[in-house]
């Protein structure tokens, strides 16, 4: 991964590369009572704060990576309202690196976020904690409503790609 970024930074400095930050969120919803499984996939928007986080990293600033995911109840277009109305936040369950790609997961247990109509998600880093609004927000996606109850477990898998 380091070699990939070193080559990319050299090209970026020479003006021969553009950085395309993209993301795709896959949500697997399992009804633990009926066994029904539903999968939803949505593309995300990397918001200005997220692009600035990558900028700061490339500039050599001391920043920390993505550590938390927030789930929200808003349905506002990310390009108009990039911030998320947080209903629940949790540390990422796992993180996997590959060339030009980062995949992060967050598992929502049957006992978590119950009673919320979840419609949006965002990743946070750079000082993020379990406290709503902490850290830097990287992205946002809006999806079809999930009425979270104790019958449901949900796995959020975010695939972030860095294309040159």
C-alpha positions as a Markdown table, in Angstrom:
| # | Residue | x | y | z |
|---|---|---|---|---|
| 1 | Unk | 0.0 | 0.0 | 0.0 |
| 2 | Unk | 2.8 | 2.4 | 0.9 |
| 3 | Unk | 4.5 | 1.9 | -2.6 |
| 4 | Unk | 1.1 | 2.7 | -4.2 |
| 5 | Unk | 0.8 | 6.0 | -2.4 |
| 6 | Unk | 4.5 | 6.9 | -2.9 |
| 7 | Unk | 4.0 | 6.5 | -6.7 |
| 8 | Unk | 0.8 | 8.4 | -6.6 |
| 9 | Unk | 2.2 | 11.3 | -4.6 |
| 10 | Unk | 5.1 | 11.6 | -7.1 |
| 11 | Unk | 2.6 | 11.8 | -10.0 |
| 12 | Unk | 0.3 | 14.1 | -8.1 |
| 13 | Unk | 3.2 | 16.5 | -7.4 |
| 14 | Unk | 4.2 | 16.5 | -11.1 |
| 15 | Unk | 0.6 | 17.3 | -12.0 |
| 16 | Unk | 0.1 | 14.1 | -13.9 |
| 17 | Unk | -2.5 | 12.5 | -11.5 |
| 18 | Unk | -5.9 | 13.3 | -10.2 |
| 19 | Unk | -7.1 | 11.6 | -7.0 |
| 20 | Unk | -10.6 | 10.2 | -7.2 |
| 21 | Unk | -12.0 | 9.3 | -3.8 |
| 22 | Unk | -15.0 | 6.9 | -4.0 |
| 23 | Unk | -16.9 | 4.8 | -1.7 |
| 24 | Unk | -19.6 | 2.1 | -1.8 |
| 25 | Unk | -21.6 | 1.1 | 1.2 |
| 26 | Unk | -23.2 | -2.4 | 1.4 |
| 27 | Unk | -25.7 | -3.0 | 4.2 |
| 28 | Unk | -26.7 | -6.5 | 5.1 |
| 29 | Unk | -29.8 | -6.6 | 7.2 |
| 30 | Unk | -30.7 | -10.0 | 8.9 |
| 31 | Unk | -34.0 | -10.6 | 10.6 |
| 32 | Unk | -32.9 | -13.0 | 13.3 |
| 33 | Unk | -36.5 | -14.2 | 13.8 |
| 34 | Unk | -37.5 | -15.0 | 10.2 |
| 35 | Unk | -34.1 | -15.5 | 8.7 |
| 36 | Unk | -34.8 | -13.0 | 6.0 |
| 37 | Unk | -31.8 | -11.3 | 4.6 |
| 38 | Unk | -31.9 | -8.0 | 2.7 |
| 39 | Unk | -28.9 | -6.3 | 1.0 |
| 40 | Unk | -28.7 | -2.6 | 0.1 |
| 41 | Unk | -25.8 | -1.0 | -1.8 |
| 42 | Unk | -25.3 | 2.8 | -2.2 |
| 43 | Unk | -22.5 | 5.0 | -3.4 |
| 44 | Unk | -21.3 | 7.7 | -1.1 |
| 45 | Unk | -20.1 | 11.3 | -1.3 |
| 46 | Unk | -16.7 | 12.2 | 0.1 |
| 47 | Unk | -17.5 | 15.5 | 1.7 |
| 48 | Unk | -15.1 | 18.5 | 1.9 |
| 49 | Unk | -14.0 | 17.6 | 5.4 |
| 50 | Unk | -13.1 | 14.1 | 4.2 |
| 51 | Unk | -11.1 | 15.5 | 1.3 |
| 52 | Unk | -9.3 | 17.8 | 3.7 |
| 53 | Unk | -8.5 | 14.9 | 5.9 |
| 54 | Unk | -6.7 | 13.2 | 3.0 |
| 55 | Unk | -5.0 | 16.5 | 2.1 |
| 56 | Unk | -3.7 | 16.8 | 5.6 |
| 57 | Unk | -2.4 | 13.3 | 5.5 |
| 58 | Unk | -0.6 | 13.9 | 2.2 |
| 59 | Unk | 0.8 | 17.2 | 3.6 |
| 60 | Unk | 2.4 | 15.2 | 6.5 |
| 61 | Unk | 0.1 | 16.6 | 9.2 |
| 62 | Unk | -0.5 | 14.4 | 12.2 |
| 63 | Unk | -3.9 | 12.9 | 11.6 |
| 64 | Unk | -5.5 | 9.6 | 12.6 |
| 65 | Unk | -7.4 | 7.4 | 10.2 |
| 66 | Unk | -11.0 | 6.3 | 10.2 |
| 67 | Unk | -12.1 | 4.7 | 13.4 |
| 68 | Unk | -15.9 | 5.2 | 13.8 |
| 69 | Unk | -19.1 | 4.9 | 11.9 |
| 70 | Unk | -22.2 | 7.0 | 12.7 |
| 71 | Unk | -25.7 | 6.1 | 11.7 |
| 72 | Unk | -28.2 | 8.9 | 11.2 |
| 73 | Unk | -31.9 | 9.6 | 10.8 |
| 74 | Unk | -31.7 | 12.4 | 8.2 |
| 75 | Unk | -32.5 | 12.0 | 4.5 |
| 76 | Unk | -30.8 | 15.2 | 3.3 |
| 77 | Unk | -28.8 | 15.1 | 0.1 |
| 78 | Unk | -25.1 | 14.8 | 1.1 |
| 79 | Unk | -24.1 | 17.4 | -1.5 |
| 80 | Unk | -26.4 | 19.9 | 0.1 |
| 81 | Unk | -26.2 | 18.9 | 3.8 |
| 82 | Unk | -22.9 | 16.9 | 4.3 |
| 83 | Unk | -23.2 | 16.5 | 8.0 |
| 84 | Unk | -25.2 | 13.6 | 9.5 |
| 85 | Unk | -27.9 | 13.8 | 12.2 |
| 86 | Unk | -26.4 | 11.1 | 14.5 |
| 87 | Unk | -28.6 | 8.5 | 16.2 |
| 88 | Unk | -25.9 | 6.0 | 16.9 |
| 89 | Unk | -22.1 | 5.8 | 16.7 |
| 90 | Unk | -19.7 | 2.9 | 17.2 |
| 91 | Unk | -16.0 | 1.9 | 16.6 |
| 92 | Unk | -15.4 | 0.1 | 13.4 |
| 93 | Unk | -15.4 | -3.7 | 13.7 |
| 94 | Unk | -12.7 | -4.3 | 11.2 |
| 95 | Unk | -10.5 | -2.7 | 8.6 |
| 96 | Unk | -8.7 | -4.3 | 5.6 |
| 97 | Unk | -6.2 | -2.6 | 3.3 |
| 98 | Unk | -5.4 | -3.6 | -0.3 |
| 99 | Unk | -3.8 | -1.6 | -3.2 |
| 100 | Unk | -5.8 | 1.5 | -3.7 |
| 101 | Unk | -8.6 | 0.3 | -1.4 |
| 102 | Unk | -9.7 | 0.3 | 2.2 |
| 103 | Unk | -12.6 | -1.8 | 3.4 |
| 104 | Unk | -14.2 | -1.2 | 6.8 |
| 105 | Unk | -17.0 | -3.0 | 8.6 |
| 106 | Unk | -19.3 | -2.2 | 11.5 |
| 107 | Unk | -21.6 | -4.8 | 13.0 |
| 108 | Unk | -24.8 | -3.6 | 14.6 |
| 109 | Unk | -26.0 | -6.1 | 17.2 |
| 110 | Unk | -29.7 | -6.8 | 17.9 |
| 111 | Unk | -29.4 | -4.8 | 21.1 |
| 112 | Unk | -28.0 | -1.7 | 19.5 |
| 113 | Unk | -29.7 | 1.4 | 18.0 |
| 114 | Unk | -33.2 | 0.0 | 18.6 |
| 115 | Unk | -36.2 | 2.3 | 18.1 |
| 116 | Unk | -34.4 | 4.4 | 15.4 |
| 117 | Unk | -35.3 | 4.8 | 11.8 |
| 118 | Unk | -31.8 | 4.7 | 10.3 |
| 119 | Unk | -31.5 | 6.4 | 6.9 |
| 120 | Unk | -27.8 | 7.6 | 6.7 |
| 121 | Unk | -24.3 | 6.7 | 7.6 |
| 122 | Unk | -20.9 | 8.4 | 7.7 |
| 123 | Unk | -17.3 | 7.5 | 8.6 |
| 124 | Unk | -15.3 | 9.5 | 11.2 |
| 125 | Unk | -11.6 | 9.7 | 12.1 |
| 126 | Unk | -9.0 | 12.1 | 13.3 |
| 127 | Unk | -9.9 | 12.1 | 17.0 |
| 128 | Unk | -13.3 | 10.5 | 16.6 |
| 129 | Unk | -14.7 | 8.8 | 19.7 |
| 130 | Unk | -18.1 | 7.3 | 20.6 |
| 131 | Unk | -19.3 | 10.8 | 21.3 |
| 132 | Unk | -21.6 | 12.2 | 18.5 |
| 133 | Unk | -19.9 | 15.0 | 16.5 |
| 134 | Unk | -16.3 | 14.1 | 17.6 |
| 135 | Unk | -13.5 | 13.8 | 15.0 |
| 136 | Unk | -13.6 | 14.6 | 11.3 |
| 137 | Unk | -16.4 | 13.3 | 9.1 |
| 138 | Unk | -15.1 | 11.7 | 5.9 |
| 139 | Unk | -18.2 | 10.9 | 3.9 |
| 140 | Unk | -22.0 | 10.5 | 3.9 |
| 141 | Unk | -24.5 | 8.2 | 2.3 |
| 142 | Unk | -28.3 | 8.2 | 2.5 |
| 143 | Unk | -30.2 | 4.9 | 2.1 |
| 144 | Unk | -33.7 | 3.4 | 2.3 |
| 145 | Unk | -35.0 | 3.5 | 5.9 |
| 146 | Unk | -34.2 | 0.6 | 8.3 |
| 147 | Unk | -36.6 | 0.4 | 11.2 |
| 148 | Unk | -34.1 | -0.9 | 13.8 |
| 149 | Unk | -35.6 | -3.4 | 16.3 |
| 150 | Unk | -34.1 | -6.2 | 18.4 |
| 151 | Unk | -35.1 | -8.6 | 15.6 |
| 152 | Unk | -32.5 | -7.2 | 13.3 |
| 153 | Unk | -28.7 | -7.4 | 13.1 |
| 154 | Unk | -27.0 | -5.2 | 10.5 |
| 155 | Unk | -23.6 | -5.3 | 9.0 |
| 156 | Unk | -22.3 | -2.2 | 7.2 |
| 157 | Unk | -19.4 | -2.8 | 4.8 |
| 158 | Unk | -17.8 | 0.3 | 3.3 |
| 159 | Unk | -15.4 | -0.1 | 0.4 |
| 160 | Unk | -13.3 | 3.0 | -0.2 |
| 161 | Unk | -11.2 | 3.3 | -3.3 |
| 162 | Unk | -8.5 | 5.7 | -4.2 |
| 163 | Unk | -8.3 | 5.9 | -8.0 |
| 164 | Unk | -5.7 | 7.8 | -9.9 |
